[in-house]
Amino acid sequence: MLPIGSIFPFADIKGDVFYKVMTDEGFIDADGSSLSKETYPRLYDVLGTFYGGTTTSFKIPDFRGKTLRGITTI
């Protein structure tokens, strides 16, 4: 099982890359959407209101048009 809140890149047939966030139900687009805390409680536990939110909702990251880069330490 993949960790809730993990972010994964996907490529379409044209080679465009887009990102998705792992939830209990599967992947959702990392497009800055506002989600219900009641509907996605485990994802809220991971993200909180780091990307914004209200008393009843939270936002997922918006990676549209972005390139993610990882850093490895040895």
RABEL-V288508 format. One record per residue. RES is the residue in one small letter. SS is DSSP state (alpha for helix, beta for strand, coil for the rest). Layout:
<<RES & SS> <RES & SS>>
//
This chain:
<<m & coil> <l & coil> <p & coil> <i & coil> <g & coil> <s & coil> <i & beta> <f & beta> <p & beta> <f & beta> <a & beta> <d & coil> <i & coil> <k & coil> <g & coil> <d & coil> <v & beta> <f & beta> <y & beta> <k & beta> <v & beta> <m & beta> <t & coil> <d & coil> <e & coil> <g & coil> <f & beta> <i & beta> <d & beta> <a & coil> <d & beta> <g & coil> <s & coil> <s & beta> <l & beta> <s & beta> <k & coil> <e & coil> <t & coil> <y & coil> <p & alpha> <r & alpha> <l & alpha> <y & alpha> <d & alpha> <v & alpha> <l & alpha> <g & coil> <t & coil> <f & coil> <y & coil> <g & coil> <g & beta> <t & coil> <t & coil> <t & coil> <s & beta> <f & beta> <k & beta> <i & coil> <p & coil> <d & beta> <f & coil> <r & coil> <g & coil> <k & coil> <t & coil> <l & coil> <r & coil> <g & coil> <i & coil> <t & coil> <t & coil> <i & coil>>
//
